[in-house]
């Protein structure tokens, strides 16, 4: 089955790519979750619009990526989350909360580029990765605080 990916799928491709997948994977997983649409000849316009949107969001080149990396690594971002009186969190810190905290502090980050190795379930200082460009990854320092 040929599909046009609407979002990045790890191990498969980026948004706007035309991929060949098994029928069940496409029909039961990718299409219902909105990760892909069926490929048609008229889909070339869709591919162009998806790639144009992806390029607008993407970091332009490696020099700009280095600037963004330096800006992200240059400060510590405070993430305020709900917690118990004893300091334990009610759940793990989500990627959306991290993205909101970085954006509020003036950073440019898309939540799909944030990589958290292990779920953050405790207060204090933590380090995560942000994939700024294909070749550039920034180490970002977070300070988890009670809301």
Secondary structure by P-SEA (a helix, b strand, c coil): cbbbbcccccccccccbbbbbcaaaaacccccccccccccccaaaaaaaaaaaaaaaccccaaaaaaaaaaaacbbbbbbbbbcccccccccccaaaaaaaaaaabbbbbccccccccccccccbbbbbbcccccbbbbbbbbbbcc
